[in-house]
Amino acid sequence: MTVDFGKGFTPTNLKYMRQFYLTFPNSHALRSELSWTRYRLLIREENENAREIYTEEAIK
């Protein structure tokens, strides 16, 4: 996909994109204040309550 769409579509980034979709299936719940890098860190947290707390702290 890198050839067709650019350097952002590496196997590693595709893995992160899939995990992002599985972790945040409701796109309306996404926060514009958070960057892709921050979301990559948040998707590592398995506990949903902890992830919500970290999300709020990251926005502050």
C-alpha positions in Angstrom: 0.0 0.0 0.0 3.0 2.3 0.5 3.5 2.5 -3.3 -0.2 3.3 -3.9 -0.9 5.7 -1.0 2.4 6.9 0.4 4.9 6.2 3.2 2.3 6.3 6.0 0.8 2.9 5.0 3.6 0.7 6.3 2.7 -2.7 7.9 3.3 -1.2 11.4 1.0 1.8 10.7 -1.7 -0.5 9.3 -1.5 -2.5 12.5 -2.0 0.7 14.5 -4.9 1.8 12.3 -6.6 -1.5 12.8 -6.1 -1.4 16.6 -7.4 2.2 16.6 -10.6 1.1 14.8 -11.1 -1.8 17.3 -10.4 0.4 20.3 -12.4 3.4 19.2 -15.2 2.0 17.0 -17.5 5.0 17.6 -15.9 7.8 15.5 -18.2 10.4 17.2 -16.4 9.8 20.4 -13.0 10.9 19.0 -11.4 14.1 20.3 -10.0 16.7 17.9 -7.5 17.8 20.6 -5.6 14.5 20.4 -3.0 13.7 17.8 -2.5 10.4 16.1 0.6 9.9 18.2 -1.4 10.3 21.4 -4.1 7.9 20.1 -1.3 5.4 19.4 -0.3 5.5 23.0 -3.9 5.3 24.2 -4.8 2.2 22.2 -2.1 0.3 24.2 -4.3 0.6 27.4 -6.6 -2.4 27.6 -8.7 -1.1 30.5 -11.4 1.2 29.0 -11.9 3.2 32.2 -8.2 3.9 32.5 -8.1 4.8 28.8 -10.9 7.4 29.4 -9.0 8.9 32.4 -5.8 9.1 30.3 -7.7 10.7 27.5 -9.0 13.4 29.7 -5.6 14.0 31.2 -4.0 14.3 27.8 -6.6 16.9 26.7 -5.8 19.0 29.8 
